[in-house]
Amino acid sequence: MTAPGLIVAAPRSAAGKTTVTLAILSALRRQGLTVQAAKVGPDYIDPAFHQAATGRQSFNLDSWAMTPALIDSLVSRGAAGADLLVIEGVMGLFDGIPGPPRRTGASADIAARFGLPVLLVIDVSGQSQSAAALARGFLSHDRQVRIGGIVLNRVGSERHRKLVADAIGQLGIPILGAIPRDASLALPERHLGLVQANEHNDLGKRLEHLADIAERHLDLDAIQRLATPPRLSVTESAVPIAPPGQRIALAQDAAFTFVYPHMLDGWREAGAEIATFSPLADEAPPEHCDSCWLPGGYPELYAGQLARADHFRSGLAHFAATRPVHGECGGYMVLGESLEDGAGTMHRMAGLLSHATSFARPSLHLGYRQAQLLADSPLGKAGTGFRGHEFHYAALATDGGDEVLLELADGEGRKLGACGGRRGHVTGTFVHAIAKT
């Protein structure tokens, strides 16, 4: 049975989508419901918070990077066995990149594809009746996107709430909650977004507090009634990218956390086994594996510890002598000769690729990427295309002399040139792969 669902979205980033989503998830789980969460877009941090709130693995939905068949497959599988599907949007509801209709990466694409209602979170700080004009625009902007209800966030007082609610009430759209202004609800952030879920010693207490907020300030019964079953065109499984081996060694610890759940699920569905190991614990890739994957994360925060992990480095080099090793973003940084941290200290890395990276002068690299492989790699054969995402502040200090791995374009097809490297069985790139084209 497919659970009914809704999308929590907002007019802009930082309006409170994550706070409201986690509050709803935590409160409904407390009531005994099985709640499934998902995240629109390529964000790999928010889904970990979803999982902590629901006890179920969250997943990503991306209308630009994923084929419609893959999106349908993920929703069909994710919503099975749940009482409610709650999808957290990305940026503003209609924010995406120029592209074919419903392939822009916007939250509105997902709402329209599945016919799911939108619970619109409006940050009303600094305004009152003007919030109604904003709501009016969202109600009429796209006839295929239905705004089912509104949650007012960061309300200053009861008088403030009434002024906003009375104005919006004339539009005939229900207000399903009003959350007071409370700085303690904000989660700590760092350079790539929220501090990761597994780094919060008090995350359980935070989620309990959010559940209290939801029970006190949201109409949870009305929010559940708002949800509708998603319209599904395809229900069979779709593998985003073929597994890089039959038995995959996956680096997994505080330095290596950014791996998409749908990738791992797709590999398992294709028959692959995944064995995890921890470079920070000075562990080498398990010998019984036939490929190794170093995902992204925060190696710059643990560069000294990684530099001292001699068993990890020697074991990785031994593995790479006969079997493929691939690194994405942070993993790519670790495969290089060295990593310069934010304080300007140089740390030795694996040295399996000849580039060096630096975090001393942070420079944001962000956006969708279209990639074509110029060499064989765990991502596929030369000539294979895939779509992905780049989000990092590190830069190449030296390019090295390795064989080039990818030819890149941005999400709109503008050429960005070559990227990544290959030496022997080792490959790496700053790009996080999401799905094959």
Buried (B, 14 or more C-beta within 10 A) or exposed (E): EBBBBBBBBBBBEEBBBBBBBBBBBBBBBBEEBBBBBBBBBBBBBBBBBBBBBBEBBBBBBBBBBBBBBBBBBBBBBBBEEBBBBBBBBBBBBBBBBEBEEBBBBBBBBBBBBBBBBBBBBBBBBEBBEEBBEBBBEBBEEBEEBBBBBBBBBBBBEEEBBBBBBEBBEEBEBBBBBBBBBEEEBEBEEEEBBBBBBEBBEEBEEBBBBBBBBBBEBBBBEBBBEBBBBBEBEBEEBBBBBBBBBEBBBBBBBBBBBBBBBBBBBBBBBEEBBBBBBBBBEBBBBBEEBBBBBBBBBBBBBBBEBBBEBEEBBEBBBEBBEEBBBBBBBBBBBBBBBBBBBBEEEBBBBBBBBBBBBBBBEEEEBEBBBBBBBBBBBBBBEEEBEBBBBBBBBBBBBEEBEBEBBBBBBBBEEEEBEEBBBBBBBBBBBBBBBBBBE
